[in-house]
Amino acid sequence: MNKKYLITISRQYGSGGREVGKRLAELLGVPFYDKELIEMAAAESGIDKELFETEGERTSKGFNFLGVIGYTLGSPVAGLSEMTLNDRMFLVQSQVIQQIAAAGSAVIVGRCADYVLREDPYCINVFIHSNLESRKRRAIEEYGVDREDAEDILIKTDKRRANYYNYYTDRKWGKAENYHIAIDSSRFELEEIAEMIAQLVKSKQ
């Protein structure tokens, strides 16, 4: 039987989580999805790609999505046009994530993938975090963020991600019990982290 590796990566901004995910996919020889997922969701839904990029981590206002998600994931969505744009984008992204998982191995970054795939027995959920100074340094040196704005951007980005995750799931973003592996990237090189996760994932097969 072929081995299946299905890993979701959640991360604080500036922690290097995306880089870890990309390297992990290379080590395992599986597809990597981050921006690629946005392109697939845009193509499937007809919603402009730029909207997924600018609105993709925002919540709708006044709409409890949990009431319908159980009925719509993995199946055609009745009344999709009646939902807010943000809810429609979340639903489409969730369906794309399920399609990716059904097709085989993958490393998926963000988009509440750990929650969407919570029933998948192959799925291993990872959370990458780090201290503020380490994340500020990476944001400035590697992401090109202005030094004066770095801390504000870190705080606001993580707050937006947390609000998005908390709103569209019944969980709390960053809470240890929601993940199988949590690693502080200030204590290890990103390459080391990817290698550690790869070893753990392979040991489960």
N, C-alpha and C positions, 0 to 999 in steps of 0.2 A: 504494500500500500504506500502511495506517495505521501511524504510528509507535508503537513500544512502548517504554515506559520502565519498567524494573524495577530498583529500587534497594534494597539492604539497608543498614541503618544499625546498626553496632555502636558502643558508646560506653562510656567510663568514666563512673562516676556523678558528676554535677555538671558534666559537660563541655558540657551543652546539646544533646546529640545528638538527644534526642527533639524538641526545639524546632526544630532544623535540619531533621529529617525532615518535620515537619508543614508547615513553611514551604516546603520543597522540593516537597512534594506539591501545595501550592497553586500554586506557580509553574509546575509542569508540567501542572496540571489533571488529576491522577490520584488515585485513592483512597489513603488513609493508614491503615495498620494498626499498632496497638500494643495497647492494651487491647481493641480491636475483635476482634483475633485470638483473645484469650482467650474472649470471648463466643461466637465461632463454634466454637471447639474444645469448649467446655462444652456447647453445643447439640448438636453432632454426636456427642459421646461419652456424654452423660448424666452426666458427672462434674461435681460442684458447681463453679460458677465460683470460689467462694472458695478452693477447693483449688488451682486454677491460680494464683491470686494469691499464696497463701502458700507453696506447694510448687513452683511452676513453674520456679524456678531452682535446685532442689536435685537432687542425683543419688541414684540408688538405691544400695544397699550390696550388693556381692558379685555384681553381674550385669554381664557385658560385653555392652553393647548393640550394639556394632559388628558382632557376629556375626549379628545378625538384621535390622539396618536395611536392608541391601541387598535383602532378600527381601520386606520389608513396605511400604516407602514406595510410595505410589501404588496399592496393592492392598489387598484385605481382609486383615486380620491374623488368621492362625491362632493360636490359643492366647493371644489378647490377655489373657484373664482370668488367665492364669498368670503374667503379668509383674507386677512391682511397680507401685504406683500412679505413681511418678515416671516409670518407663519408659513406661507407658501414656500419660501426659500428654505426654511428649516426642513419642511416635509420632503421637498425634492432632494435636498442633500442627504437626508436620512435614507431615502429610497436608493440613491446611488451608492451609499455606503453598504447597504444590504446586498446590492447587486455585486459589488466588488468582493464582499466576503463570500458570497455564494459561488463566485467564479474561481476562488482559490486563495493562495497566500497573498499577503499584503502588509505593508506598514502604512498606517493612516494617522495623519496628524490633525488634532483638533476636531471641531465640528460635532462635539458630543458623541464621537464614535464609540467610546466605551459604554455609553448608555444605550445607544442604538443597537449595539451588538451584545447586550448584557446576557442574552440567552444562548449565545453561540459558545459551545464547549471548547472551541479552539482558541478563543480570544484571550489574550493576555494584555492587561491594561497597565500602562506605565505613566508615572507622573514625574516630570523633571522640574526641580525647584532649585533655588540658590539664594544666598543672602543679597541684600540690596546693593552693596558695594560691588560685588562680583557682577551682578546684572547690569549695573550702570556702566561699568568698565567695558563689558562686551557690547552694550548698545552704542557706546561712543566710538570704540575702536573698530568694531566689526560691522555694525549696522549703520554707521555714519550719523548717529543722532547727535544734535548739538549738546555740548556739555551742560549748558545752563538749563536745558529743557529735559535732560535725561530722566531725572527722578520723577518729574511730573508725568512724563510719558509712560514710564514704568507703572506707576500707581494707577493711572487712568486706564491703561490697556488691560491690566489685570482685573481691575474693577469691572470693566465692560465684559471681559471673558467670564468672570464669576457670575455676574448678573444674567448673562445669556444662558450659561449652563444651569444655574439654579432655577431659572424660569422655565426652561424647556424639559427639565428632568425632575425627578423627585429626590434629588441628591444635592449635596453641597460640594462645589468645586474645590479641589485640593484636599478634601477630607480623606485621610489615609485608607479608610475601609472601602473606598470606591475603587482602589487600585491594587494590583497584585505586586507591583514594584514601585517604590518611590526612591529617587536618588538625588542627593545634593550635588549639583554639578560644580560647586566651588571646591569640592574635595578631590575631584578626579578630572583627568583630561577627558574631553568628549569622546575621543577614540577609545579610551579605556571603558567608558560607560557603555558605548555601543557593543564592545566586545563582551563585557559582563552580561549584558542583556541577551546577546546572541547565545552565550553559553547556557544561560538559564532556560531560554526558550527551547534550545535543542535538547536539553536534558529532560524536558517534559514529553518529548516525542517517543 
